Amino acid sequence: METELSRRLGIEHAIFGFTPFPEVAAAITRAGGFGVLGAVRYTAPDDLARDLDRLHEHADGKPYGLDVVMPAKKVEGVTEADVEAMIPEEHRGFVQELLARHGVPELAEGEASGWRITGWMEEVARSQLDVAFDYPIKLLANALGSPPADVIARAHDHGVLVAALAGSARHARRHAEAGIDVVVAQGYEAGGHTGEIGSMVLVPEVVEAVAPLPVLAAGGIGSGEQVAAGLALGAQGVWLGSLWLTTEEADLHSEALTAKLLAAGSGDTVRSRALTGKPARQLRTAWTDAWDDPAGPGTLPMPLQGLLVAEAVSRIQKYEVGELLGTPVGQIVGRMTSERSVQAVVDDLTRGFERAVTRVNRIAGRSAT
């Protein structure tokens, strides 16, 4: 599965694996792909440095990257406390009533929420970059589109390629104009924040819009045959995220959540604003249903929704409250039916790719005769 981009980065397979777990990222890299560590959960630079140390130590000298969440523009002089003060009491009451209805215990006194929206703030992302550029990362990806121009320049000064996610050809052109090196065309099927255009339509549109920039296909890809389809549409690789959540190296800290993922079908996800205020594909739960119910107060815009639900999400996860327990995940969850090692997943992808190429070559050969 070699392409021009994979050869440029020195990887065997054009498989780019996004994950919040350093052990998974390292295993993807060792298996011949390109592990990308998600940085959004790291609010302390020392924590990111610790996990980058682990990733670097176990990557066997092979390349890896980092994914940050950084807006192209920021609002000056606004603190987290300023934003939190904008949350209406009606919404706070709705959260408390929902948690009480499902019997979700309180956090212990003095225990802080384990998930905060601060990882989305530009100053946090910049502190992550201060750490990241001390490591030999080969790719810096931004989940919110093009990062600020000075960040792109800084990455290029370090010899690091910059990637940005796009949900439409219009977004992709904007990235190209900003100086991005790689565009990730993320289709409707993907987990997390995603647009409304399916991968089969989106990928060739983006490839055409930004040529000759390399494009990675993302969304709804979990087999080697789907990898082959992405490359056939003009992509130079695939960007996979959800598929790694049920690998043996992943650390979800929740047997209940892993069981829900393994049992879920491709129709068991929903694009909901319940988690961050922007449409994000996740497991459908009583939590998403409550926020999407017209009888409720409705979700708040980003970042208000994320701040509003941060403690609630931590409580649901800590106590593994089944009806409310969920996670961002794509429609490919229907293929995630067993816990396997990262190496086994990559081996399955390469075998499926070979089957697809053989099948197409056979068809082409028959057409020629």
N, C-alpha and C positions, 0 to 999 in steps of 0.2 A: 504493500500500500504506500508506495513512494510517490511523491509529487515534487514539484519544484520547491514548494514551501517546506516540506519535510526535509528535503536535502539541504536547504539553506540553514535549517535549525539543527541538522545533524541527528535526526530521529529516524527510526526504522519504519514506523507506521504513522500515517497522517491522522492519528487519533489524538485529539486534545481533550484531556479530562479535567473538568472543573470540579472541585471538591473543597469542603471546609476542613477536611482532615489531612494533616501532613503525612500520615502513614499511607493514606490512599494515593495522594499525589506522588509520593516517592515510588510506590508500587507501580503506578501507571508508567512512570518514567523508566523504571527498571524493566518493565515488560516491552519496552520499545516505543511507547507512546510519549506524550508530552503532558506531564502533570502540572496543573495550575491550581495553586492554593488560593482559596477565597479569603480575603482579609477583613471583610466587613464586621466580623464578630470581635476583632481585636481592638479594644479601646486603649490598651496600654502597650506602648512600644516594646517593653520588655517581654510581654507575652508573645508578640509576633516574632521577635528575635529568637525566643526559645524554640518556637515551632519551625522557623526557617532553619535553625541549627539542625533540628531533627530531620527535616526534609533533605537538607544538603548532605547530611551524614549518610542517609540511606538511599540516595539517588545514584550511587555508584559512579559519580563523576559525569552523569548524563544530564542533559538540559531540562530546566523546569521554569515555570513562570509564576506570576502573581496577578490576582484579580482584585481591583479596588472599586469602590463606589464613590465617584467624585463628580459633582455637577460641573458643567462647563462654566456656569456663572454662579456667583454666591451673593447672598444678601449681607451687607456689612452691618456689624454692630448688633446682631440679633443673637441672643444666647438661648440655650436650651430652656432655661427658666422662662424666658420671654415667650417662647413658643408654647410651652406647657400651660401658661396662664390663659391661652386662647381657647383651651378645651372647654366646651360647655358643660355645665353640671348635669344636664339631661343625659349626656353621653356617659359621664362617669357613673351615674345612677344605673344606666342600662347595663353596663359591664358588671357592676356589683350584683344586680338582680339576676343576671344570667349565671354568674358563678355560684350564687347562693342556690339557685334552682337545681343546679347539678351537684351540689354538695362539695364544692372545691374548697379545701382547707386554706387557711391563711398561711403566708410564709412565716417562719419563725421570727420573733422580735429581733430587729436589727439586721435581718437577712435582706440583702439587696437583690433586686431583680437581675436575673442572669442574662437578660437580653434587653438591650437598649438601642434606641435609634441613633445614638451618638456616632456609631460607625458609619453613618451616612453623611456626617458633617465634614466639610472640606478640611477644617484644621486637623481632624483625626486622620483623614486620608493622607494629608501631607506628612504627618508624623510617621505614618506607615511607610511612605516612600523614603523618608530619611533612613529608615532601617533597611528597606528592601535593596537599595542601591549599594549597600555594603556586601551584598551577596551576588553571585554571578547569574542573576536571572537573565533569561533570554527574551522574555515576552512580558509586557505589562498590558493587561486588559482592563477596560473600564466598563462596568455594567450600565452606566447611565449615559452612554454615548461618548462623544469626544471629550477628553479631559481638557483643562485649560492649556493654552498654547505654551506656556512656560514649562508645564509638566511634559508635554510632548518633546520639547527641545531638550529638556534635562535627560529624558530617557534616551533620546538619540545620541546625546553626548556620551552616554554610558554604553553605547552600542546595543541598546535594547529596542526591539520592535514594539510598536504600540498597536493594540487591537481595540476595537469598539463594537458593541452590539448594536444591531439595527433591525427594526421590525418592518421597514419599508424601503423601497428604492430611494425615496426622497431623503430619508435619514442617512442612508449609505452614501449618497452624493455629498451630503454635508460633512460626513466623516472624511471623505477623500479630500475635500477642499481644506479641511483642517490639518491635513498632513498625516493622517492615520496610515499605518502600513498594512494592516489586515482588518477586514470587515467580517464580523460574525453575523450571518444572516439567520436570525432567530425566529422560527415560525410559531404560529398559534399554538401548536401542540406542546411547546416547551414548558418546563416548570419555572416557577417564579414569575417575574415581570415579563410579560410578553404581549405582543400586539394581536391583530385580528386577521393576519394573512397566513395561510397555511404554507408549510415548507416547500411543497411541490411547486407552488406558484412563486413564492418569495425568492428562493435561491437563484433561479435563472434570471429573474428581474434584477437582483442585486449584482450578480456576476456581470451582466451587460452594463449596468449603470456605472460601475467603478473600474471596469477593465482598463489597464491590465493588473490592478491591485488584486492580490489573492483574497479569496472568500472562503470562510469556513461555514459549512451547513450545520444548523442546530435546530432541535425541536423534533421530537417523534422518532429519533434514531436510536435503535437498540440492538440491531442485528447487522451482520456483515453485508447482507443483501441491501439493507437500507444505507449502509456506508457506500456501497457501490452506486446506489441510485444518486446519492449526494454528489459523488464525483462525476457521474454521468451528466448531471445538471450543470457542471462547470466549476464546482467547488474544488479547492485544493486540499481539503481535509474536512473532518467533522469535529464538532464541539459537543461533547457529551457531559451531562451533569447528573441527571436523576439516576442513571444506570448504576452509579457507584454507591448509592445509599444503602443497598442491601449486601454489599461485599463484606467479607470477613474482616477486612482491615478498617471498615467504617466504625465510628464510635458514636452512635446515636444516644447512648446512655438510657435506652428505653427498649426493653424487650417487647412491650406492648405496641410501640410505634413500629418496630420492625415487623411484627406480626401483621399489623394493619397494612403495611406496604406490600408484604408478600401475598396477602389475600385480595388486594384491590385489583379491579379490572380497569381497562383503559377508559371506561365510562364513569369511573368513580372520582374524577377530579372536576374542579370548577374554577373558572376565572373569577376571583372575588377580590374586593378591596378591603376585606376584613382584617388583613394583617398589616398593611402599610399605607393604605389609602389609594394606591394605584392597583389596577387589575393585575393580579398575580395568580398563576395556576397553582393549585394546592389540592390536597385531599378534601373531598367534600365531607363536612362534619356538621354536627348540631351547631357548632360555633359559626361556620360560614352561613348556614341556613338562617340563623338568627339575625345576622348582619344584613343578609340579602332580603329579608322579609320586609315588604312594604309597610307593615305595621310598626316597624321599629324606627329609630331616629335616623337611620342611614349612616354610612361611614363618613369620616372626616377626610379632608385632603391630606396628602403627605406634606410634612411629617407629623401632623397632629394625630392621625390614627395610630401610627407606630408608638408614639409616646403614650397614648391613652391605653393601649392594650399590652404594653410591655410587661407589667407585673402579672397581669392575668395569664399571658402566655407562659410565663415562668412557672406559675402555680399549676397550670394545667399539665405542663411537661413534668414537673417535679413529682406530682402525685398521680401521674398517668391516668387522667380522667378520660376513660375510653371514648365516650360520646363526643367529647370536645377535642380530643387529641388529634393533631394533624401536622402537616409539614408541606412546604412547597415541593411539588413533584410534577413531572410531566405525564402526558397520556401514555408514555412508554411504560408506566408502572405495571400495565397488564402483562408485560413480558418478564417482570421481576418476580419470579415465583420461587426462588430458592436462594439461600446464602451461598455465595461462591467467592473464591479468592479473586483478586484483581487480575492475576495472571490467567485464571480460567476464563474470565470475561473477555480479555483481550484475545486469547486463543480462539474462543468461539466467534469473535468478530472477524478474525483473519480467515477462519475456515469458511464462514458464510460469504465473505468477500470472494474467496476463490471459487465457491460454488456459483455465485452470481456471474462472475467473469466468464467461467467455463460455459454457463448456460447461454450467455449473450453471444460468445464467440461461435457456439454451435449454431445458433439461430442465424448469425451473420453468414456463416459458411454455407448454410442451406440456401440462403437468399442468393448467394453468389452463383450457385449452381442452378 
